[in-house]
Amino acid sequence: MLEFQLTHSNMNTDTVATATFSELKKKIEQKQAQVGIIGLGYVGLPLALLYTEQKFRVTGFDVDARKVSTLEQGGSYIVRIPPTEIQAAKSQGFRATSDYSRLEEVDAIIICVPTPLDEYHEPDLSYITDTAKAMAPHLRAGHLVVLESTTYPGTTEEVLVPILENGNRFGLKAARKAGSDGQEFYVAFSPEREDPGNTTVARPDIPKVIGGLDPQASQLAASLYGAIFHRTVLVSSPAAAEMTKLLENIYRCVNIALVNELKLLSLRMGLDIWEIIEAASTKPFGFQPFYPGPGLGGHCIPVDPFYLSWKAKEWDFRTRFIELAGEINTNMPYHVLDSVAKALNQQKKALNGSKVLVLGVAYKKDIDDLRESPALTIIELLQNQGARVSYNDPYFPTVGKGRKYDLQMKCAPLENLGQYDCALIVTDHSDYDYPRIVRESQLVVDTRNATHGISSPKIVRC
């Protein structure tokens, strides 16, 4: 890691450019800079609130008119963010809009838009490119632009910067080490590190990795993030910061795949993988616990490995280890399907025609986030086999249409559990009364070890 420091040798000699840099840095340090955040989802909205808490004036941008309207009325669409937090932010000057021309009013622009996979499991950068095209006409000299969206190494320099340079009205260029003429904007990449539902680490305590296109961009981004995070970590380039994010999530993906595979073996051997992980966790060095489940969910871990695998082909390199991990994790919903079918078969029932209640559709416990949730795949697999599927989730009164699903279902009440042939625990929300669920259900298939400590012949752990 490289900690940049501005010296006379790397300070720009052009007085106008230097003044622009110094002026912006001073405004940030004095919390007088205005911050624009594009994408007010699970990453962008919490970030906006952090800045307003530190007395920055923040304007949030989103193409979703519903989100903009909700925020402007002082409401919230994310369960873990109560309306009172939005109202407090509004009292500090926070505003939400879909009008990109208002970017001209801000000093720093942070991009927090989705980076999903397409139907071929290849990177879909349309949100980044569409955002860049929309903001480019409103770019002005001295703007700081930071991309936070998870992506493959090279995206910032190869995709974002060219669009911003070609689309602005004034012929502005991104600041680079080669020199400056005062007609420049600054660019950096700083990967988001949101972990929805994690209450053990305060957001300001999560170090912020930053890779600027040049040392001045790194310094400006470090000042901007240093105002709300206790530690900033500078790396040598945007690509290094992009790769850092991929490493973090691929590390989790590979280790989760490992325990998922070991779970499948343990089931055949009649062993309890959860007991084994707990025992291994007592080792005070060289081991970190990861836990199996019905498949990967969330905005990063199921997606990021494919971003790197796709990019690696450009270098005539195949990431076999990563691809294998992705294959194992992708197959876990099919294991759940087989487990439900076998459990019903033991009761002399066919999956076709059976009533199955899926408990939990969020991708992990106690959050209202459906992104890449394995529950959605499991529901579709069950339906394809003829099962009559209902779901219950305290965070989702309905599940409609998304990028990869169209379920159009309503949350079923947890009444008369005995009417279902199988209750399938996919997300282990804390709100669930598991002893009651086991007691009142005909059959419980548990993918999360939520029924740990409960002994009943009705339970099938998979």
Number of C-alpha atoms within 10 A of each C-alpha: 10 10 12 17 11 11 8 7 7 14 16 21 13 12 12 14 22 17 14 18 25 15 14 22 20 15 16 23 15 11 17 14 20 18 26 27 26 27 24 23 16 21 21 24 21 19 22 25 21 19 22 23 15 12 15 23 22 27 22 27 27 22 15 12 13 11 21 21 15 15 24 17 14 19 18 21 15 16 12 14 15 13 18 12 16 25 18 15 24 20 12 18 14 24 20 23 20 17 13 19 14 15 25 16 13 19 21 25 25 24 24 28 24 21 20 24 18 12 10 7 12 16 21 17 20 13 17 22 15 12 22 21 17 18 22 22 19 18 28 21 19 23 22 27 27 26 24 24 27 27 30 23 22 17 19 25 18 11 14 22 22 14 19 26 20 15 19 18 13 15 14 21 20 24 25 17 12 8 14 18 15 20 17 24 24 26 29 32 31 30 24 18 17 16 13 16 13 11 8 6 9 9 18 15 11 15 15 21 25 28 30 31 22 22 24 26 26 30 23 25 31 25 19 23 21 19 20 19 18 13 16 21 18 24 21 18 22 29 22 20 27 26 17 19 23 25 15 14 17 23 13 15 24 22 18 24 26 17 21 24 16 14 21 16 13 16 13 9 9 8 13 14 20 18 11 12 17 12 11 13 15 11 10 8 7 6 11 12 13 18 17 25 25 28 27 26 22 18 21 25 21 24 26 25 24 23 21 23 19 17 19 15 11 9 8 7 11 15 15 10 9 18 15 13 20 23 11 17 26 18 14 22 24 17 17 24 18 15 18 25 20 16 22 18 12 10 11 9 14 18 24 14 14 19 18 24 25 24 25 25 31 27 25 24 17 21 20 21 22 20 19 24 23 26 27 23 20 22 22 16 16 24 17 11 15 15 21 18 18 19 24 20 25 18 18 19 14 15 18 12 11 12 11 13 13 12 14 10 16 15 18 16 13 13 9 9 19 15 14 19 23 25 27 21 26 30 27 23 21 10 10 16 10 18 14 10 20 22 14 17 19 18 26 28 24 25 23 19 20 18 22 12 8 11 10 13 10 15 18 18 19 21
